[in-house]
């Protein structure tokens, strides 16, 4: 089930201190988090990011739950790069969140989209998307889980379906 949202109200201020080249990881939840869960997860993300290191060097990192269903993690590698071990620790952190809140955060075929006709946000499997949006494709924007950098997130993290990789599956 979707809910109404104004995409301009998404608060990305947690990432203000990070460079545009910062790396981004996107994890879609298979269900909407409650407001209480969102607050708790945001606090856990903050604690993780302030302790996140790579080869004993503090990473300049931030994270946030957006749209009550997507976890964003971001690392500014201008001071210290995210290594294999530090990325593994972030994956372990997200797996712990998934277990604790009983959600799937690793299904790469989940798509979160906005129906601009009514401002509602939905998350669905890629295989179900075509049937869900029927003839409304021109009014659909998707949250792209393949963005790589903060600049990508800002410029086309939420884009018309026709401008994303999702189009070829519809």
Order of alpha helices (4+ residues) and beta strands (2+ residues): beta-beta-alpha-beta-beta-beta-beta-alpha-beta-beta-alpha-beta-alpha-beta
